[in-house]
Amino acid sequence: MKEELKINNYAGNVRELNVYRKAFDSAMEIFEMTKKFPRDEQYSLIDQVRRASRSVCANLSEAWRKRKYKAVFINKITDCTQEAAETQTWLEFALECKYITKEIFEKLDEQYGHIYAMLVTMERKAESFCKS
C-alpha cells in the first residue's frame, strides 16, 4: 500500500496521490452514471451521491493543505472516509431503486472500499504525510 499512497516525500501535490486519482475518477464515473437517473431524483439521490463522491476529493485537498497540523489532517481524512461511506450508501439506494445494475454497484462499491482503506492507511500513517 505504501507505493499506492505516495508518501509525502514523493507527492508534491494532492493530485499526485493515487487515492485522490481513484476518488476523482470514481466521482466522475458516478457523475456520468447519474445522468441516466430519472429526473425526479435530481434533488435527492443524484445530488446526494454526486456531492458525497466529490467531497472525498475536496476534503482530501483540504487535508493535504492542512498537513502542517497533524490533528487537523487526521480530522479531514476522517471526513474523507465518512464521505466515501456515504457514497457507498447512496449507491446501495441506486441499486435498490434499480437505477444501476448489480455489476455496476459491486464495481463502484469495491472502488470506494479500496479508497476507504487507502484513507485509513493515511490516517494511521499521518506522520508520514504531515510536515514537521
N, C-alpha and C positions, 0 to 999 in steps of 0.2 A: 504494500500500500504506500510505502514511502515514495516510490517512484511516481505513483499516480498523484500524490498530493503536491509535489514540487515544493519542498521545504523552502522557507523564506529566503535562504541563500541563493536559490535558483530562480525564484519568481519575483520579478521586479514590479509586476503589475497584476492585479487581481484576475485579469483576463487570461493570464498565463497559467492559472491554476486549473488542473483538469476537472476538479469538482465544479468550478464556475462554468467551464465549457459544457460539461454534461448537463448542468442545470439550465443553462441558456438554451441549448439545443432541445432539451425536453420541453421547456416552456414554449418554444417556437412550434414544436410539434403539436402541443396542446392548442395553441392559437389556431393553427391550420385546421386541426381536427374539429374544433368547436364552431368553425364557420358553417358546418353542416348540421348543427343542432337546431331544433325548432326555435323560431323567433320568440315564442312565449317564454323561453328560458333565458332571454337576453339579460334580464336584471337579476337573475337568481343564479342558476348553475353556470352559465357561460362566464359572467363577470367574476364569480367567485373562484372558479378553477383557474381562470387566467390570472387573476390578482395573486392568488396563493403561489402559483408556479413562478410568476415573475418576482415575487417577494423573496424567494430563495436567493436569487442573484442580487437583488437590491440590498438585502441585509448582509450578504457576503461582501459586497462592495463597501458597505459601512464598516463592517468588522475589519476589513483589510486596512482602511484608513485610520482606524482607531486602535491598531495593534500595539501602539505605544503603551497602552494601558491594558494589561492582561485581563483584568476583571471585566472591562467593557468589551474586549474582544470576545471573551467567553460568552458574555451575555448576548452579543449579536449572533454568534454562532448558534447559540441555543434558539434564538429567534428563527434562524435558517432551518433548523431541524423541525421546529413547530410548523413552519410553512410547508416544508416537504411532506410532513404527516397530514396536514390539512389537504394538500393537493391529492394525496392518495385517497382521502375520504371522499372528495368531490368526484374523483374518477370512479369510485365504487358506486356513487349515486348515478353517474352517467351509464355505467354498466347495467344497473338495475332498471333504469328507465329505458334501456335498450337503444341508447344513442351511440354506443360503441360496442364492438364485439368483445367476446371474452379474450380473444387473442390480443387485441389492442390494449385492453385493460391489463392483462398479465405482463405485456411488454413494458408499458409505462409504469405499472406498479413496481416491477423489478428495477427499472431505471431509478425511480425515486427511493427504493430501498437501498440501492447502491450509493446514491447521493447522500442519503441519511447516514450510512455507515462511514462515508468519507468525512462528513462533517463531524461526526462523533470522534473520529480519529483526530481531526484538527483540534477539537475541544480538549481531548486528553493530552495532546502534544502542544498545547498553547505556547509553551516556552520556545518551541522551535520556530514559531511564527511571529512572536511578539518582539518588537525592537527593545533593546536594553536602554 
